[in-house]
Amino acid sequence: METYSNRTSINPALRPEQGYIGMPFILNDLYVDVKTNALNMDHLTFRQNGELLSFMHKDVSADKFLNGMPDNSYANMDLNYSLFSFGFYKGKGFWNVDFNIKAHADANVPYSAFELMKKGFAMNEPSYYNVKDTRLTASAYAELGVAHSRPFLDDNLVVGAKAKFYLVLPAPMFTFVICRSTPDWMSG
């Protein structure tokens, strides 16, 4: 950890041993975190006769697919990418400047949306699907941070502080248009 140049992002008082420069695609930080309860390969694909099939394949029954789905399936993603950063010593003080792009996305798909995708509308009987909880949201912002740290008490204590400036970036907005005046789909 002591040789990690960008550890000031964890705590401004954690100074690296020497100055550094970080540029896009070269010696920079990338953090990606993805979480989901059911939107993964285990729930959306099936092995049959040695082949990997999508849940939409005709040989995968609706019951086999839908039995493994929760009431609401979600996926969250967080991203932090350092576009540039640099740090340098000036006397006993250490200065650090970094510019990051951060983004978050969140999706929710209710059970009935998967049921609609797999079963579709019945030909001779009414079909009812409530998809009102389907949503996709995203947000992004840029972060400029300036940090300074300095040792005190005969170099036994290092104190650091960081100021951050934020710029909100345009984020996509998604609206689901339903073919009725209610958030329900029905045929028949």
C-alpha positions as a LaTeX table, in Angstrom:
\begin{tabular}{lrrr}
\hline
Residue & $x$ (\AA) & $y$ (\AA) & $z$ (\AA) \\
\hline
Met1 & 0.00 & 0.00 & 0.00 \\
Glu2 & 2.86 & 2.40 & 0.68 \\
Thr3 & 3.98 & 2.32 & $-2.95$ \\
Tyr4 & 0.45 & 2.92 & $-4.27$ \\
Ser5 & 0.59 & 6.43 & $-5.71$ \\
Asn6 & $-3.14$ & 7.20 & $-5.63$ \\
Arg7 & $-3.72$ & 6.21 & $-2.03$ \\
Thr8 & $-4.41$ & 9.86 & $-1.26$ \\
Ser9 & $-7.85$ & 9.17 & $-2.76$ \\
Ile10 & $-8.51$ & 6.99 & 0.31 \\
Asn11 & $-7.08$ & 9.49 & 2.81 \\
Pro12 & $-5.17$ & 12.70 & 1.95 \\
Ala13 & $-2.72$ & 12.00 & 4.80 \\
Leu14 & $-1.62$ & 8.71 & 3.17 \\
Arg15 & 1.23 & 10.13 & 1.13 \\
Pro16 & 3.13 & 8.09 & $-1.43$ \\
Glu17 & 6.91 & 7.87 & $-1.25$ \\
Gln18 & 7.37 & 10.02 & $-4.34$ \\
Gly19 & 5.42 & 12.25 & $-6.73$ \\
Tyr20 & 3.47 & 10.78 & $-9.64$ \\
Ile21 & 1.52 & 11.55 & $-12.81$ \\
Gly22 & $-1.52$ & 9.58 & $-13.98$ \\
Met23 & $-3.04$ & 9.99 & $-17.45$ \\
Pro24 & $-5.94$ & 8.22 & $-19.21$ \\
Phe25 & $-5.15$ & 4.56 & $-19.97$ \\
Ile26 & $-1.72$ & 4.89 & $-18.29$ \\
Leu27 & $-1.21$ & 4.27 & $-14.58$ \\
Asn28 & $-4.67$ & 5.47 & $-13.59$ \\
Asp29 & $-7.46$ & 4.14 & $-11.40$ \\
Leu30 & $-10.55$ & 2.37 & $-12.69$ \\
Tyr31 & $-13.21$ & 1.15 & $-10.28$ \\
Val32 & $-16.28$ & $-0.79$ & $-11.40$ \\
Asp33 & $-18.83$ & $-2.34$ & $-9.06$ \\
Val34 & $-21.82$ & $-4.31$ & $-10.37$ \\
Lys35 & $-24.51$ & $-5.87$ & $-8.19$ \\
Thr36 & $-27.56$ & $-7.87$ & $-9.20$ \\
Asn37 & $-29.95$ & $-10.39$ & $-7.73$ \\
Ala38 & $-31.06$ & $-12.19$ & $-10.90$ \\
Leu39 & $-29.90$ & $-10.40$ & $-14.05$ \\
Asn40 & $-26.98$ & $-12.75$ & $-14.58$ \\
Met41 & $-26.02$ & $-15.73$ & $-16.72$ \\
Asp42 & $-27.29$ & $-18.25$ & $-14.14$ \\
His43 & $-30.84$ & $-16.93$ & $-14.44$ \\
Leu44 & $-30.91$ & $-15.91$ & $-18.10$ \\
Thr45 & $-29.24$ & $-18.93$ & $-19.77$ \\
Phe46 & $-29.78$ & $-22.68$ & $-19.55$ \\
Arg47 & $-27.71$ & $-25.74$ & $-20.51$ \\
Gln48 & $-29.63$ & $-28.22$ & $-22.59$ \\
Asn49 & $-28.17$ & $-31.08$ & $-24.64$ \\
Gly50 & $-24.68$ & $-29.58$ & $-24.30$ \\
Glu51 & $-25.77$ & $-26.18$ & $-25.62$ \\
Leu52 & $-26.10$ & $-22.88$ & $-23.81$ \\
Leu53 & $-29.55$ & $-21.43$ & $-24.54$ \\
Ser54 & $-31.05$ & $-18.02$ & $-23.83$ \\
Phe55 & $-34.22$ & $-17.90$ & $-21.73$ \\
Met56 & $-36.02$ & $-16.75$ & $-24.91$ \\
His57 & $-35.13$ & $-19.95$ & $-26.79$ \\
Lys58 & $-38.18$ & $-22.04$ & $-27.73$ \\
Asp59 & $-36.73$ & $-25.15$ & $-26.04$ \\
Val60 & $-36.60$ & $-23.40$ & $-22.62$ \\
Ser61 & $-40.08$ & $-23.65$ & $-21.08$ \\
Ala62 & $-41.68$ & $-20.61$ & $-19.49$ \\
Asp63 & $-42.07$ & $-22.50$ & $-16.19$ \\
Lys64 & $-38.39$ & $-23.51$ & $-16.12$ \\
Phe65 & $-37.30$ & $-19.91$ & $-16.67$ \\
Leu66 & $-39.87$ & $-18.10$ & $-14.51$ \\
Asn67 & $-39.52$ & $-20.43$ & $-11.49$ \\
Gly68 & $-36.05$ & $-19.00$ & $-10.82$ \\
Met69 & $-37.00$ & $-15.33$ & $-11.14$ \\
Pro70 & $-37.68$ & $-13.13$ & $-8.09$ \\
Asp71 & $-40.59$ & $-10.65$ & $-7.90$ \\
Asn72 & $-38.20$ & $-7.83$ & $-8.83$ \\
Ser73 & $-34.85$ & $-8.19$ & $-10.57$ \\
Tyr74 & $-32.38$ & $-5.36$ & $-10.16$ \\
Ala75 & $-28.92$ & $-4.41$ & $-11.30$ \\
Asn76 & $-26.74$ & $-1.56$ & $-9.97$ \\
Met77 & $-23.48$ & $-0.32$ & $-11.44$ \\
Asp78 & $-20.99$ & 2.20 & $-10.05$ \\
Leu79 & $-18.03$ & 3.48 & $-12.05$ \\
Asn80 & $-15.13$ & 5.71 & $-11.05$ \\
Tyr81 & $-12.49$ & 6.53 & $-13.64$ \\
Ser82 & $-9.56$ & 8.85 & $-13.00$ \\
Leu83 & $-8.94$ & 10.94 & $-16.11$ \\
Phe84 & $-5.78$ & 12.47 & $-14.74$ \\
Ser85 & $-4.00$ & 12.88 & $-11.45$ \\
Phe86 & $-0.68$ & 14.09 & $-10.20$ \\
Gly87 & 1.05 & 14.52 & $-6.89$ \\
Phe88 & 4.25 & 16.27 & $-5.88$ \\
Tyr89 & 6.27 & 17.26 & $-2.83$ \\
Lys90 & 6.87 & 20.93 & $-2.11$ \\
Gly91 & 9.07 & 21.18 & 0.95 \\
Lys92 & 7.56 & 18.90 & 3.61 \\
Gly93 & 4.07 & 19.22 & 2.11 \\
Phe94 & 2.57 & 16.89 & $-0.48$ \\
Trp95 & 0.08 & 18.23 & $-3.04$ \\
Asn96 & $-2.31$ & 16.05 & $-4.99$ \\
Val97 & $-4.72$ & 17.00 & $-7.80$ \\
Asp98 & $-7.09$ & 14.53 & $-9.45$ \\
Phe99 & $-9.95$ & 14.69 & $-11.94$ \\
Asn100 & $-12.44$ & 11.80 & $-11.93$ \\
Ile101 & $-15.60$ & 10.81 & $-13.75$ \\
Lys102 & $-18.13$ & 8.98 & $-11.60$ \\
Ala103 & $-21.34$ & 7.31 & $-12.76$ \\
His104 & $-24.16$ & 5.26 & $-11.27$ \\
Ala105 & $-26.87$ & 3.26 & $-13.06$ \\
Asp106 & $-29.79$ & 1.38 & $-11.56$ \\
Ala107 & $-32.29$ & $-0.92$ & $-13.30$ \\
Asn108 & $-35.36$ & $-2.73$ & $-11.97$ \\
Val109 & $-37.37$ & $-5.26$ & $-13.97$ \\
Pro110 & $-40.44$ & $-6.85$ & $-12.35$ \\
Tyr111 & $-41.32$ & $-10.53$ & $-12.72$ \\
Ser112 & $-44.28$ & $-9.69$ & $-14.98$ \\
Ala113 & $-41.97$ & $-8.06$ & $-17.56$ \\
Phe114 & $-40.03$ & $-11.34$ & $-17.92$ \\
Glu115 & $-43.34$ & $-13.19$ & $-18.03$ \\
Leu116 & $-44.47$ & $-10.92$ & $-20.89$ \\
Met117 & $-41.18$ & $-11.47$ & $-22.74$ \\
Lys118 & $-41.34$ & $-15.26$ & $-22.40$ \\
Lys119 & $-45.08$ & $-16.00$ & $-22.69$ \\
Gly120 & $-46.29$ & $-13.09$ & $-24.80$ \\
Phe121 & $-50.00$ & $-12.56$ & $-25.32$ \\
Ala122 & $-52.31$ & $-15.59$ & $-25.46$ \\
Met123 & $-54.39$ & $-15.97$ & $-28.61$ \\
Asn124 & $-57.74$ & $-17.07$ & $-27.14$ \\
Glu125 & $-57.72$ & $-15.77$ & $-23.57$ \\
Pro126 & $-56.93$ & $-12.48$ & $-21.82$ \\
Ser127 & $-53.33$ & $-11.85$ & $-20.76$ \\
Tyr128 & $-52.52$ & $-9.41$ & $-17.97$ \\
Tyr129 & $-49.04$ & $-8.02$ & $-17.15$ \\
Asn130 & $-48.26$ & $-5.25$ & $-14.68$ \\
Val131 & $-44.94$ & $-3.63$ & $-15.58$ \\
Lys132 & $-45.26$ & $-0.41$ & $-13.55$ \\
Asp133 & $-42.07$ & $-1.06$ & $-11.53$ \\
Thr134 & $-39.83$ & $-1.24$ & $-14.62$ \\
Arg135 & $-37.23$ & 1.52 & $-14.42$ \\
Leu136 & $-33.76$ & 2.52 & $-15.53$ \\
Thr137 & $-31.96$ & 5.52 & $-14.05$ \\
Ala138 & $-28.45$ & 6.85 & $-14.49$ \\
Ser139 & $-26.41$ & 9.75 & $-13.19$ \\
Ala140 & $-22.88$ & 10.99 & $-13.76$ \\
Tyr141 & $-20.64$ & 13.75 & $-12.50$ \\
Ala142 & $-17.08$ & 15.00 & $-12.74$ \\
Glu143 & $-15.02$ & 15.51 & $-9.60$ \\
Leu144 & $-11.96$ & 17.73 & $-9.24$ \\
Gly145 & $-10.05$ & 17.15 & $-6.00$ \\
Val146 & $-7.15$ & 19.14 & $-4.53$ \\
Ala147 & $-5.41$ & 17.70 & $-1.46$ \\
His148 & $-2.54$ & 18.76 & 0.75 \\
Ser149 & $-0.80$ & 16.94 & 3.58 \\
Arg150 & 1.99 & 17.93 & 5.95 \\
Pro151 & 3.84 & 16.17 & 8.78 \\
Phe152 & 3.76 & 17.51 & 12.35 \\
Leu153 & 5.24 & 16.54 & 15.72 \\
Asp154 & 8.71 & 15.68 & 14.40 \\
Asp155 & 7.19 & 13.82 & 11.42 \\
Asn156 & 5.21 & 11.44 & 13.71 \\
Leu157 & 1.80 & 12.77 & 12.64 \\
Val158 & 0.69 & 13.52 & 9.09 \\
Val159 & $-2.41$ & 15.69 & 8.66 \\
Gly160 & $-4.14$ & 15.97 & 5.30 \\
Ala161 & $-7.21$ & 17.68 & 3.85 \\
Lys162 & $-8.95$ & 17.52 & 0.49 \\
Ala163 & $-11.34$ & 19.91 & $-1.26$ \\
Lys164 & $-13.61$ & 18.58 & $-3.99$ \\
Phe165 & $-15.48$ & 20.44 & $-6.70$ \\
Tyr166 & $-18.34$ & 18.75 & $-8.57$ \\
Leu167 & $-19.84$ & 19.19 & $-12.03$ \\
Val168 & $-23.01$ & 17.27 & $-12.80$ \\
Leu169 & $-22.92$ & 15.71 & $-16.27$ \\
Pro170 & $-25.97$ & 15.16 & $-18.50$ \\
Ala171 & $-27.44$ & 11.74 & $-17.82$ \\
Pro172 & $-29.85$ & 9.74 & $-19.94$ \\
Met173 & $-33.44$ & 9.64 & $-18.78$ \\
Phe174 & $-35.62$ & 6.74 & $-19.80$ \\
Thr175 & $-39.40$ & 6.69 & $-19.73$ \\
Phe176 & $-41.39$ & 3.59 & $-20.44$ \\
Val177 & $-44.43$ & 4.29 & $-22.59$ \\
Ile178 & $-47.26$ & 1.88 & $-21.95$ \\
Cys179 & $-49.96$ & 1.38 & $-24.58$ \\
Arg180 & $-52.76$ & 2.12 & $-22.11$ \\
Ser181 & $-53.58$ & 4.85 & $-19.63$ \\
Thr182 & $-52.49$ & 2.55 & $-16.80$ \\
Pro183 & $-49.12$ & 0.83 & $-16.28$ \\
Asp184 & $-50.70$ & $-2.53$ & $-17.14$ \\
Trp185 & $-50.61$ & $-4.43$ & $-20.41$ \\
Met186 & $-53.62$ & $-6.50$ & $-21.27$ \\
Ser187 & $-55.00$ & $-8.24$ & $-24.30$ \\
Gly188 & $-58.13$ & $-10.20$ & $-24.96$ \\
\hline
\end{tabular}
